[in-house]
Amino acid sequence: MKVSQNWLKNLVEITSTPEDLSEKLSIGGFEVESLEDCSENVNGVVLGKVLSVLKHEGSDKLSICQVDIGTSKNLQIICGARNIKPNIYVYVATVGAKLNAVDLTIKRSEIRGVMSEGMICSLQELGLEDSSEGIEIIDEDLALKHELGTPGAELLQLNDFIYDLAITANRPDGMSVIGIAREISALLESTFNFPELNHKYNIHLLKGIKLCPEAIKSNCIYTISCIDGVNGDKLSPKWLKDRIEKSGIKSINLIVDLTNYILLEQGQPLHAFDKEKLSNLIGKDVSPEDFSVRKAKDNESLVCLDGKNYELNENITVITCCDKPVAIAGVIGGLETSVTNTTSSIYLEGAVFNPVTIRKSSKAVGIRTESSSRYEKGISSKNTITAVTRAINLLEEYFSINLPMINTSNLTNDEEIFIKLRRNRIHKILGPLIINDQFEKRNLSDTEIVDKLTLIGCTLKNKEYGWDVAVIPNRSQDLIREIDLIEEIARLIGYDRFDLNLPNPIKPGKLSSEQLALRKVKNGFTENGFNEVLSYSLVPEDKETLIKISNPLLLETSCLRNNIWKEHLEIVNRNIKAGQTSCYIFEIGNVFHKNTESIQEEVLNGAIYGNRKFGKWVNSDKDNDLNYYQARGKLKEALACLNIKIDDKPTDSFDFLHPGRTAKLIIEGKDAGYFGEIHPKLILEKKSLKKVYLFSINVANLLGASTRKNKWIPIFKQYPIVPKMERDINFVFSKEFLISDITSEIRKTGKNLLEDVYLIDVFKDIKLGEDYISYTFRLSYRDKNKTLLDSDINSIHSSIISKVENSFNTKLRN
């Protein structure tokens, strides 16, 4: 937001230098990104009078001029302009002046044997016009009001500064000159003058107008006013043109400039339609009821003020006249109904739209305007009729217009909403003020609180507990709660003036067991050669399985992901293309499921590709791929730090994983994730460039099991002082039986004396049959009180063999 200091001075008393004011605004929340001195380009340029003009003997085009600039000695200046003549007033660049527009520093110089002591300037050379045919001849009436030698900045009204302010989303009031002036008034504690309304007009409630409920909500408004007797050929007065152009808006004509002036002054966008063009468009005289607001249709298009033809769609909100689009609501008007030099009557539109719809429209057409930026931040509908009235007042000053009626979709509720502000709450939150360099401290007085809130336009009613505070419409977007008002008080008083007011902590903070376990997991993976990655949780739309976000910035980031493995596969592929022989990655992140009880799930995902070795030259001619058990071992090593048991159960329920080389991961009897090799079809389709192993584990299950008291807190156990006794047993099993089921059955039968059981050998042979396999288990027996004898374990050992034979339909192998 750019604003002129001279404009601000008409609204508020400014008692500080531009530099000091910039600092105060920045500290107050309106960061001044740049401060431009308008007179910088005309420093050293003064008012002069050409006394005489003689032809230069050495040139047909040059003239020798004697110029009076109010000093004791006249200047001799060589000038080549065709329109130079005696007794005219001109802008003279004196020696030492730098004309930035033409990158020229004025020096005393000799031109064809004649000395020149300055330069008579055109507006182009002063940087005020794009091109000039000759020097600028100053109007005599204007020149006679000033003494010769007066700085040119004064005549050109360039004794001004332009503040370029960065307005944050929570301060839409800063998008208006009135809002900035009120802020300056509060910061400097100076007088603020709100522009007065000369006349007010009748207001008519439109009952039959059709409005899109999404764009015009209950807190929004739509107004339309017919104004006859204007003239589109009339240009703006100098003061108006100066103000809007310094704010970065090009002057067009008086009608359009006045709508832009209200946009800047009040922060309320307005748009003027040419009444005659509207009538030609719809084939009849236009009435206010002919206007409507709706969503655009897919087959519609509109040529806008920038000359481009925009294809419309249902994401774009349009203003229509008899259902024909005439403007993109809150963004840009249509060219066909725009104000031109032939305009004699207009329809003036003033509205407040839902910020979400404007943001969607602006994004869909790919443009952002002064109007749309204000609507997106949010403005109050309580100011709309006032802003329209102010615009018509200004039109009355320059045109003989009829007294119009303001037609509105709804009447604004002027009832004030009060916010409860407690005195003791202010003192508790802000603490005491520091007085006399910390030697004295005191709480804010009631007078200080009331004064600061009054400066920003609040109305206060005294109550026993403090005050009931009513906020002006311009601040109703960000001053909603009691804490917002307290923040405003602190901001205006100055945060640096308050004493430290830190609460005493009840107890020092520390990481929870789950947080410590999660750190262990990350360290476990990195220690075993994995790299942690972070992928984006927003993905493109894919069928109907993903949750869509309501207001996406891009189509590529319009939905919440329901898996992480696809992104991990892309990461692995990029590493393979880069020539990497291995890639171990993991990520802890959220996935989002549609139509389930648990919408958000935190998972540990990862991918394993290649065999990470140091001595690559030794096995350079061998296959670099890991087999299933080696890859599964990498995951087991990474999770070993948690000291929990994870069982594997074969599955073919994942369509992106190999049906014969995939397992569900079971933690404490519950499905917790999966581990498996990528499906061969994905390799054939080039979605995976190599054999990759993927895994996913539910973090809640993983941390829940690892942080149970018996797992998390180590319990000392006496080391055994007696030896164990080991026996090996060998069976031929059908391949359909799981080793985990077999070992579980052995443990149940072994009871107290069986200390451990684990698989030590797997044997396959054609003699056993294609569907059979031999497993050898080692059983460890121990009694904590004595050394076992064969007779002590014979009966238990026999029971185990018998139980395995009966349960799994097998026999002990000789």
BELVEN-V482689 format. One record per residue. PHI is phi in degrees with one decimal (NA if undefined). OMEGA is omega in radians with two decimals (999 if undefined). D_LAST is the distance of its C-alpha to the last C-alpha in Angstrom with 1 decimal. Layout:
phi: (PHI;PHI)
omega: (OMEGA;OMEGA)
d_last: (D_LAST;D_LAST)
This chain:
phi: (NA;-101.1;-145.3;-84.5;-66.2;-62.8;-65.1;-61.5;-64.6;-71.7;-109.3;-144.9;-78.5;-108.3;-109.5;-119.8;-71.8;-56.3;-66.4;-65.3;-65.0;-60.1;-66.5;-64.5;-63.3;-64.9;-66.1;-75.0;120.4;-104.2;-66.7;-89.3;-74.5;-155.2;-125.0;-106.4;-88.3;-66.1;-86.2;-60.0;-75.9;-121.6;-64.6;90.2;-96.6;-131.3;-77.0;-135.2;-125.1;-79.9;-88.9;-150.1;-135.2;-120.4;-68.3;-77.7;-65.3;-93.5;-154.7;-79.5;-100.4;-92.5;-128.6;-102.9;-113.5;-102.6;-124.9;-96.5;-117.0;85.1;-100.5;-68.6;-122.2;-73.1;-95.5;-100.3;-128.0;-84.8;-133.7;-108.8;-74.1;-72.0;-92.9;-73.1;-162.1;-72.1;62.6;-119.8;-99.5;-138.5;-93.4;-114.3;-87.4;-80.7;-60.5;101.5;-70.0;-114.4;-96.9;-62.9;-61.0;-115.9;51.2;-136.3;-105.2;-75.4;-133.1;-70.1;-143.2;-100.0;-115.2;53.2;88.3;-120.5;-76.6;-120.1;-115.3;162.8;-149.9;-89.4;-105.8;-97.3;-67.3;-65.8;-69.7;-86.5;79.1;-104.6;-139.5;-73.1;-151.8;-139.5;-84.4;-166.0;-68.4;-85.9;-97.7;-77.8;-57.8;-62.7;-60.7;-68.3;-65.7;-69.6;-77.5;-128.7;-81.1;-61.5;95.1;-63.6;-54.6;-61.8;-59.7;-71.6;-70.0;-86.5;55.7;-105.5;-78.6;-150.0;-125.5;-113.7;-94.1;-102.3;-103.6;-92.4;-96.0;-78.5;-63.6;-86.0;-127.9;-63.5;-63.4;-74.3;-87.3;-135.1;-64.9;-61.9;-63.4;-68.2;-62.6;-64.4;-64.3;-63.0;-58.8;-70.4;-71.8;-95.7;54.5;-116.1;-74.0;-117.1;-116.3;-79.3;-57.4;-83.2;-94.0;-73.7;-135.5;-117.7;-121.2;-64.3;-116.1;-119.5;-85.2;-82.1;-99.8;-96.5;-71.2;-96.3;-127.3;-67.5;-64.0;-75.6;-87.2;-111.3;-85.8;-62.7;-95.9;-111.4;-155.7;-134.4;-125.2;-143.5;-134.1;-89.1;-128.5;-100.5;93.1;-94.4;-139.6;-70.7;-86.2;-82.0;-90.2;-74.9;-65.3;-60.1;-63.6;-71.3;-60.3;-61.2;-67.4;-73.3;-70.6;-68.9;-91.4;92.4;-113.4;-75.1;-75.2;-117.9;-153.5;-62.6;-64.5;-65.2;-62.6;-67.4;-64.9;-69.3;-63.6;-66.1;-55.8;-75.2;-71.8;-95.7;78.4;-109.9;-65.1;-127.7;-141.9;-107.7;-102.9;-75.0;-61.5;-64.2;-66.6;-62.1;-63.0;-64.7;-67.7;-99.5;81.0;-162.6;-66.2;-85.3;-123.6;-56.1;-70.1;-74.7;-80.7;-155.2;-125.1;-151.0;-79.5;-71.0;-101.7;-63.4;-95.4;-95.1;-145.9;-148.6;-86.1;-101.8;-59.8;-82.8;84.9;-93.6;-96.1;-101.7;-78.7;-94.8;-149.8;-69.8;-82.0;-105.7;-96.2;-123.9;-92.5;-123.5;-125.8;53.0;68.5;-102.1;-61.1;-123.9;-166.1;-88.9;-52.7;72.8;-116.7;-157.8;-86.2;-84.8;-71.2;-65.1;-114.5;-79.1;-76.2;-130.3;-71.8;-97.8;-68.6;-123.8;-141.3;-134.4;-108.9;-98.4;-101.8;-135.1;-149.2;-127.2;-106.0;-62.1;-55.0;-63.9;-66.3;-67.4;-62.2;-64.6;-63.0;-60.9;-69.4;-66.1;-90.7;78.3;-132.7;-131.6;-114.9;-58.8;-68.5;-63.2;-64.6;-75.9;-62.0;-64.4;-75.0;99.9;-126.3;-89.4;-72.9;-70.2;-96.5;-65.0;-64.6;-62.0;-65.9;-63.6;-60.9;-62.1;-64.5;-67.9;-56.8;-68.9;-62.8;-62.0;-69.2;-116.1;-131.5;-90.2;-93.2;-72.7;-80.1;-80.2;-110.6;-89.8;-92.1;-130.8;-74.4;-157.6;-90.4;-72.0;-87.3;-84.8;-66.0;-79.4;-102.2;-101.3;-108.3;-74.3;-121.8;-95.0;-61.6;-65.7;-69.8;-60.2;-66.0;-70.2;-73.5;-88.9;77.2;-81.3;-79.3;-92.5;-117.2;55.1;52.6;74.3;-80.2;-139.4;-133.7;-155.5;-77.5;-61.1;-84.5;-59.4;-62.1;-63.4;-64.3;-64.1;-61.7;-66.7;-69.7;-65.9;-62.7;-95.7;91.5;-77.5;-110.2;-119.0;-114.9;-68.1;-133.7;-63.1;-82.2;156.1;-150.0;-103.0;-115.1;-104.4;-101.3;-67.3;-54.6;-61.0;-107.5;-70.5;-79.6;-116.8;-102.9;-116.7;-117.6;-59.3;-65.5;-65.4;-66.6;-63.6;-64.1;-63.3;-60.1;-63.4;-63.4;-77.6;-70.7;113.7;-58.2;-70.7;-90.9;-95.8;-74.1;-59.1;-139.2;-82.9;-71.8;-76.4;-67.5;-67.4;-153.8;-64.5;-74.7;-155.0;-75.9;-75.9;-59.2;-65.0;-66.8;-64.9;-63.4;-64.7;-64.1;-59.7;-61.4;-61.6;-64.9;-60.9;-69.0;-65.8;-68.2;-102.4;91.9;-87.8;-109.0;-81.3;-121.6;-135.5;-105.5;-75.4;-85.2;-102.9;-132.9;-68.6;-67.1;-142.0;58.1;-116.6;-89.6;-103.7;-83.4;-85.5;-89.1;-71.8;-139.9;-71.2;-78.7;-137.7;-64.9;-70.9;-130.4;-101.3;-135.5;-88.0;-69.9;-113.7;-156.3;-115.3;-62.5;-64.2;-67.7;-65.4;-63.6;-64.7;-63.8;-62.2;-60.8;-64.1;-67.2;-64.0;-62.8;-81.8;90.6;-75.4;-91.6;-155.5;-155.8;-112.9;-133.0;-148.1;-153.7;-109.8;-155.3;-102.1;-120.4;-128.7;-106.4;-94.1;59.4;-131.8;-65.5;-99.8;-70.3;-111.4;-134.2;-90.0;-130.9;-104.3;-115.6;-170.3;-142.4;-129.5;-137.8;80.5;-110.7;-83.9;-125.4;-89.4;-84.8;-65.7;-66.0;-67.8;-115.5;-65.3;-98.1;-104.0;-64.0;-88.4;-74.7;-83.9;-86.3;-57.1;-71.7;-66.2;-65.3;-63.9;-66.5;-62.3;-66.5;-63.5;-63.5;-65.8;-96.8;-62.4;-65.0;-86.4;57.8;-124.4;-97.0;-118.3;-93.9;-109.8;-131.7;-55.1;-152.7;-128.7;-88.4;-106.7;-71.9;-99.4;-117.8;-59.3;-64.5;-102.8;-133.1;-138.7;-135.1;-78.7;-97.7;-110.3;-120.6;53.1;79.7;-113.6;-63.3;-122.2;157.7;-149.7;-143.1;-171.8;-85.9;-60.6;-66.2;-57.0;-65.1;-70.2;-72.5;-63.8;-82.4;64.1;-76.9;-127.5;-83.8;-144.9;-71.2;-127.7;-106.9;-114.9;-143.0;-149.7;-134.0;-67.2;-65.8;-61.4;-64.6;-64.4;-73.3;-60.2;-72.4;-78.9;-101.9;-63.8;-54.4;-71.1;-99.5;-78.4;-99.1;-62.3;-112.8;-70.1;-120.7;-62.7;-65.3;-64.7;-108.0;-121.8;-73.8;-97.5;-119.3;-114.8;-132.8;-103.8;-129.5;-132.9;-129.2;-104.6;-112.3;-70.7;-65.3;-74.1;-85.9;-89.5;-60.7;-62.6;-68.9;-67.4;-65.0;-64.4;-66.5;-64.8;-62.9;-61.2;-78.1;-70.0;53.5;-73.6;-76.8;-76.0;-86.8;-158.8;-145.5;-151.8;-77.4;-117.8;-156.5;-125.8;-134.0;-118.5;-157.0;-62.9;-66.8;-77.1;105.0;-65.3;-97.3;-125.0;-149.8;-102.4;-116.6;-113.7;-113.0;-109.0;-107.4;-109.2;-113.7;-159.4;-114.4;-67.0;-103.0;-154.1;-82.1;-77.1;-109.1;-56.6;-65.5;-75.7;-111.9;-57.4;-66.9;-66.4;-63.5;-65.1;-63.1;-64.0;-60.2;-63.3;-65.6;-65.1;-62.8;-74.5;-73.3;-118.7;53.0;-139.7;-131.9;-64.2;-87.5;-73.6)
omega: (3.09;-3.12;-3.12;3.11;3.13;3.08;3.14;-3.11;3.06;-3.07;-3.04;3.10;-3.13;-3.03;-3.11;3.10;3.11;-3.14;3.12;3.13;3.10;-3.14;3.14;3.12;-3.13;3.11;-3.13;3.09;3.07;-3.07;3.08;-3.09;3.09;3.09;-3.06;3.05;-3.07;-3.09;-3.04;-3.09;-3.12;3.06;-3.10;3.10;-3.06;3.07;3.12;3.11;3.13;-3.10;-3.12;3.14;3.10;3.11;3.08;-3.08;-3.10;-3.11;3.11;-3.01;-3.04;3.10;3.08;-3.04;2.96;-3.00;3.10;3.10;3.06;3.10;-3.09;-3.11;3.08;3.12;3.00;-3.04;3.05;-3.09;-3.13;-3.10;-3.14;-3.04;3.09;3.13;-3.12;3.03;3.01;3.11;-3.02;3.02;-3.08;3.03;-3.09;-3.14;-3.11;3.13;3.10;3.11;-3.06;-3.08;3.14;3.12;-3.07;3.02;-3.04;3.13;2.97;-3.07;3.13;-3.13;3.14;3.04;-3.13;-3.12;3.07;-3.02;3.12;-3.12;3.03;-2.86;2.92;3.11;3.09;-3.14;3.07;3.11;-3.07;3.08;3.12;3.11;3.12;3.14;3.13;3.13;3.11;3.07;-3.04;3.08;-3.04;3.13;3.11;-3.08;-3.09;3.09;-3.09;3.08;3.05;-3.08;3.09;3.13;-3.13;3.14;-3.12;3.12;-3.11;-3.10;3.13;3.02;-3.00;3.05;3.10;3.10;3.06;-3.00;3.02;-3.08;3.14;-3.05;-3.10;-3.14;3.13;3.11;3.12;3.09;3.08;3.12;3.10;3.13;3.12;3.13;3.11;3.10;3.11;3.10;3.14;-3.10;-3.10;-3.08;-3.11;-3.06;3.11;-3.12;3.11;3.12;-3.09;3.07;-3.11;-3.14;2.98;-3.00;3.12;-3.13;-3.11;-3.13;3.10;-3.10;-3.05;-3.08;-3.12;-3.09;3.10;-3.08;3.12;-3.10;3.14;3.13;-3.07;3.14;3.13;-3.11;3.03;3.11;3.09;-3.06;3.11;-3.11;3.10;3.04;3.10;-3.12;-3.10;-3.12;-3.06;3.14;-3.08;3.01;-3.02;-3.09;-3.12;3.12;-3.13;-3.07;-3.08;-3.14;3.06;3.08;3.04;3.13;-3.10;3.10;-3.12;3.00;-3.00;-3.10;-3.11;-3.12;3.12;3.08;3.10;3.11;3.11;3.07;-3.11;-3.06;-3.03;-3.05;-3.11;3.09;3.05;3.06;-3.13;3.04;3.03;-3.05;-3.11;3.12;3.06;3.14;3.11;-3.12;-3.05;3.07;3.09;3.08;-3.07;3.01;-3.13;-3.12;3.14;-3.13;3.07;3.10;-3.12;3.02;3.14;3.10;-3.03;-3.07;-3.09;3.04;-3.11;3.02;-3.02;-3.04;3.12;3.10;-3.12;3.09;-3.07;3.02;-3.06;3.06;-3.01;3.08;-3.07;3.07;-3.08;2.94;-3.12;2.99;-2.99;3.08;3.06;-3.09;3.11;3.12;2.96;-2.96;3.05;-3.07;-3.08;-3.13;3.11;-3.11;-3.02;-3.10;-3.06;3.10;3.09;-3.11;3.11;-3.06;3.10;3.08;-3.12;2.87;-3.10;-3.12;3.00;-3.03;2.94;-3.11;3.04;-3.09;-3.10;-3.12;3.12;3.12;3.11;-3.13;-3.12;3.13;-3.09;-3.13;3.05;3.08;3.08;-3.05;3.08;-3.14;-3.06;-3.14;3.11;3.10;-3.11;3.12;3.12;3.08;-3.07;3.10;-3.14;-3.13;-2.97;-3.11;3.07;-3.14;3.10;3.10;3.12;3.14;-3.14;3.05;-3.13;3.08;3.12;-3.11;-3.03;3.14;3.03;-3.05;3.02;3.07;-3.03;3.02;3.12;3.12;-3.04;-3.13;3.09;3.13;-3.10;3.12;-3.11;-3.13;-3.09;3.07;-3.06;3.08;-3.14;-3.14;-3.07;-3.13;-3.10;3.11;3.10;-3.10;-3.12;-3.09;-3.01;-3.10;-3.06;3.00;3.07;-3.13;3.06;3.07;3.01;3.09;-3.11;-3.14;3.09;3.06;3.08;3.08;3.11;-3.12;3.14;-3.13;-3.12;-3.11;-3.09;3.14;3.09;-3.13;3.12;2.99;-3.12;3.03;-3.06;3.02;-3.12;3.07;-3.12;-3.11;-3.10;-3.09;2.84;-2.98;3.02;-3.05;3.09;-3.09;-3.11;-3.12;-3.09;3.13;-3.05;3.09;-3.00;-3.02;3.11;-3.09;3.09;3.11;3.12;3.11;3.11;3.12;-3.13;-3.12;-3.10;3.06;-3.08;-3.11;-3.08;-3.11;-3.12;3.10;3.07;-3.08;-3.08;3.11;3.08;-3.14;3.12;3.09;-3.12;3.13;3.08;3.12;3.07;3.12;-3.13;3.13;3.10;3.13;3.14;3.07;3.10;-3.13;-3.12;3.12;3.13;3.13;-3.11;3.11;3.13;2.97;3.12;3.01;3.10;3.11;3.11;-3.12;-3.06;-3.09;3.10;-3.04;3.08;3.12;-3.13;-3.12;-3.12;-3.04;-3.06;3.07;-3.14;3.02;-2.94;-3.05;-3.07;3.08;-3.12;3.07;-3.14;3.13;-3.01;-3.08;3.04;-3.08;3.02;3.04;3.09;-3.01;-3.13;3.12;3.12;3.09;3.09;3.13;3.12;3.14;3.12;3.10;3.11;3.12;3.13;3.09;3.12;-3.11;3.11;3.12;3.08;-3.12;3.03;-3.14;3.01;-3.07;-3.10;2.94;-3.00;-3.06;3.14;3.06;3.03;3.14;-3.13;-3.08;-3.09;-3.12;3.08;-3.06;2.99;-3.10;3.09;3.13;-3.14;3.08;3.01;-3.11;-3.07;-3.13;3.09;-3.12;-3.04;-3.07;-3.12;-3.07;-3.02;-3.10;-3.08;3.12;-3.08;-3.07;2.99;2.98;-3.03;-3.02;3.09;3.14;3.11;3.10;3.10;3.12;-3.14;3.12;-3.11;-3.09;-3.09;-3.09;-3.10;3.07;3.07;-3.11;3.09;3.14;3.11;3.10;-3.09;3.14;3.03;-3.03;3.13;-3.02;3.12;-3.14;-3.13;-3.05;-3.14;-3.09;3.14;-3.14;2.92;3.11;-3.06;3.08;-3.13;3.07;-3.12;3.03;-3.09;-3.13;-3.11;2.96;-3.13;3.09;-3.13;-3.11;-3.13;-3.11;3.11;3.06;3.10;3.13;3.13;3.04;2.99;-3.06;-3.12;3.06;-3.09;3.07;-3.12;3.07;3.10;-3.12;3.08;-3.05;-3.13;3.11;-3.10;-3.10;3.12;-3.13;-3.04;-3.08;3.03;-2.99;-3.08;3.12;-2.99;-3.11;-3.11;3.09;-3.12;3.06;-3.14;3.08;3.14;3.14;3.10;-3.11;3.06;3.11;-3.07;3.06;3.07;3.06;-3.05;3.12;2.97;-3.07;2.92;-3.09;-3.12;-3.12;-3.14;3.12;-3.13;3.11;-3.12;-3.12;3.12;3.13;3.13;-3.13;-3.13;-3.07;-3.06;3.11;-2.94;-3.04;3.14;-3.08;-3.08;3.04;3.11;-3.11;3.14;-3.11;3.04;-3.07;3.08;3.11;-3.13;3.14;3.13;-3.07;-3.08;-3.06;-3.09;-3.10;-3.10;3.07;3.05;3.14;3.05;-3.12;3.13;3.11;3.09;3.00;-3.04;-3.06;-3.07;3.05;-3.06;2.99;3.12;-3.10;-3.11;-3.04;-3.06;-3.07;3.13;-3.12;3.13;3.12;3.13;-3.13;-3.13;-3.12;3.13;-3.13;-3.10;-3.06;-3.02;3.04;-3.08;3.10;3.07;-3.07;3.12;999)
d_last: (91.1;94.3;97.4;100.9;102.4;105.8;104.3;102.7;106.0;107.6;105.1;104.5;106.4;104.6;105.7;103.3;102.8;100.3;98.0;98.0;97.6;94.6;92.9;93.7;92.3;89.1;88.6;89.4;86.7;88.5;87.5;90.2;88.5;91.7;95.4;97.8;101.4;103.3;106.3;104.2;105.0;108.8;109.3;112.6;113.9;117.2;120.0;122.7;125.8;126.8;130.5;131.2;129.6;130.8;129.6;127.8;129.8;126.8;124.9;125.6;122.9;123.1;125.5;126.7;126.6;128.2;126.1;126.9;123.9;126.1;126.4;129.6;128.9;128.0;125.1;125.5;122.6;122.0;120.7;119.8;119.5;121.8;122.6;123.9;127.5;129.8;129.9;126.3;123.7;120.5;117.3;117.7;114.8;116.3;115.4;112.0;110.7;107.3;106.8;103.0;103.3;104.7;103.3;106.8;108.4;112.2;114.2;117.8;118.0;120.6;120.5;122.8;125.1;125.3;123.6;121.4;120.5;118.0;116.8;117.8;114.6;113.4;110.8;108.3;108.8;108.4;105.0;106.4;106.5;104.5;107.6;111.4;114.4;116.4;117.0;116.9;120.3;120.3;122.2;125.5;125.4;122.0;123.2;126.4;124.4;123.1;124.7;124.3;121.4;119.3;115.6;114.4;111.5;114.0;115.6;112.3;110.8;108.1;108.5;105.2;101.6;98.6;95.5;92.2;90.0;86.3;86.0;82.7;81.3;82.2;85.9;87.2;90.7;90.7;90.9;94.6;97.6;98.6;95.2;95.4;99.0;98.0;95.3;97.9;100.3;97.6;96.7;100.4;101.8;104.4;106.2;104.4;106.4;104.8;106.4;108.8;108.9;112.5;112.1;109.6;109.1;108.5;104.8;103.8;100.5;98.9;97.4;96.5;94.7;91.1;88.8;85.1;83.6;80.9;83.6;86.4;84.8;86.8;87.5;88.6;92.0;93.6;97.3;99.6;103.3;105.9;108.4;111.3;113.9;111.6;112.1;109.1;111.4;112.2;110.6;109.5;111.8;111.1;109.7;107.1;106.1;105.8;103.5;101.0;100.9;100.2;97.3;95.9;97.2;99.5;102.8;103.4;106.3;107.6;105.7;102.3;103.0;103.9;100.6;98.8;101.1;100.1;96.4;96.9;99.3;97.7;94.1;94.6;94.0;96.7;97.1;100.3;100.3;103.4;104.8;106.5;103.3;101.4;104.0;103.8;100.1;100.0;103.3;105.1;106.4;103.7;103.4;101.1;99.2;98.1;95.8;92.2;88.9;85.7;82.5;83.0;81.7;79.5;82.2;84.9;86.2;88.9;91.0;91.4;93.9;92.0;92.7;89.0;87.8;84.8;82.4;81.9;78.9;78.0;77.2;80.8;83.6;87.0;90.6;92.1;95.7;95.7;92.0;92.5;90.8;93.3;91.2;87.6;87.9;88.2;87.4;90.0;92.9;93.5;95.9;97.7;99.1;99.6;102.9;105.1;108.7;109.8;108.3;110.9;108.8;105.3;102.7;101.3;97.7;96.3;92.9;89.9;86.6;83.1;81.7;78.3;80.0;82.2;79.1;77.4;80.5;81.1;77.6;77.6;80.9;80.0;83.2;84.1;87.8;90.0;89.9;86.1;85.4;87.5;86.1;82.5;83.3;84.9;88.6;90.5;92.2;94.9;96.5;96.6;99.9;101.5;100.3;101.6;104.9;105.2;104.7;107.4;109.7;109.4;109.9;113.1;114.4;114.4;114.8;117.0;114.2;114.4;113.1;109.6;107.4;103.9;101.5;98.3;95.2;95.3;97.5;95.9;95.6;97.8;96.5;95.3;91.8;91.8;89.0;89.0;89.4;89.2;91.1;88.6;85.7;87.5;88.0;84.4;83.0;85.4;86.4;89.7;91.9;92.6;96.3;98.2;95.2;92.9;95.5;96.0;93.7;94.4;92.9;94.2;97.4;98.0;100.6;98.1;95.5;98.1;99.7;96.5;95.3;98.9;98.8;95.9;97.7;96.2;98.3;97.8;98.8;99.0;96.8;96.2;92.7;93.9;94.6;93.7;93.5;94.1;92.9;94.8;93.2;92.4;90.1;88.6;85.5;84.4;86.3;84.5;83.4;84.9;82.7;84.1;87.6;86.7;85.2;88.5;90.5;88.4;88.6;92.4;92.9;90.6;87.1;88.2;90.8;88.3;86.9;83.1;81.7;78.0;76.3;74.7;70.9;69.4;66.4;65.0;62.7;59.1;56.1;54.0;50.3;49.7;51.9;50.2;46.8;48.1;49.3;46.0;44.4;47.0;46.6;42.9;43.2;46.0;44.1;41.2;43.6;44.7;48.3;49.9;52.0;54.5;55.1;58.0;57.5;60.1;59.1;60.8;60.9;57.9;58.2;58.6;55.5;57.2;59.7;63.1;65.4;68.9;70.8;68.8;70.5;68.7;66.9;64.0;63.7;64.5;61.2;58.6;55.2;52.2;49.6;49.4;46.8;49.4;51.5;48.6;47.6;51.3;51.1;48.0;49.7;52.8;50.8;49.2;52.7;53.9;51.4;49.0;45.4;44.0;45.2;43.7;45.9;46.0;48.7;49.4;51.8;52.8;52.2;54.3;53.2;55.7;55.8;53.3;53.7;52.8;55.0;54.2;50.7;50.0;46.9;45.1;44.7;43.7;42.6;40.5;41.1;40.2;38.6;41.0;40.8;43.4;42.7;43.3;44.3;40.9;39.2;42.4;41.1;37.9;37.3;38.7;36.9;34.3;31.2;30.6;28.4;30.8;33.7;32.1;31.5;35.2;36.1;33.7;35.3;38.7;38.1;36.2;39.6;39.7;36.6;35.5;32.3;32.5;29.8;29.4;29.4;29.5;32.8;35.1;38.3;40.0;41.9;42.5;38.8;36.0;34.4;30.8;31.2;33.0;32.1;34.1;34.3;34.0;35.8;35.8;34.7;37.6;37.8;39.3;39.3;37.3;35.7;35.4;36.2;39.6;39.7;40.1;43.3;45.0;44.4;45.8;48.8;49.3;49.1;46.3;46.7;43.1;39.7;40.3;38.2;40.2;39.6;41.7;41.4;43.8;45.6;46.4;42.7;41.8;44.6;44.3;40.7;41.4;44.6;43.5;44.5;41.1;40.2;43.6;44.8;42.4;41.8;41.3;38.3;38.0;35.6;32.9;33.9;30.6;27.3;24.3;20.9;17.9;14.2;11.7;9.5;7.8;8.7;10.2;13.8;17.0;19.3;22.0;20.5;21.9;20.1;23.1;22.6;19.0;20.1;23.1;21.3;19.2;22.6;24.3;22.0;21.8;25.6;27.5;25.0;22.7;24.7;22.8;19.8;19.5;17.5;16.6;14.9;15.1;13.6;15.3;14.9;16.9;14.1;12.8;16.5;19.5;19.2;15.6;14.3;11.3;12.5;11.6;13.9;15.5;17.2;20.3;21.9;25.5;28.4;31.7;33.4;31.2;28.3;25.2;23.5;20.0;21.8;23.3;20.2;17.9;19.5;19.7;16.0;15.1;17.7;16.4;13.0;15.0;17.6;15.4;13.8;17.4;19.2;17.3;16.1;12.4;9.2;6.5;3.8;0.0)
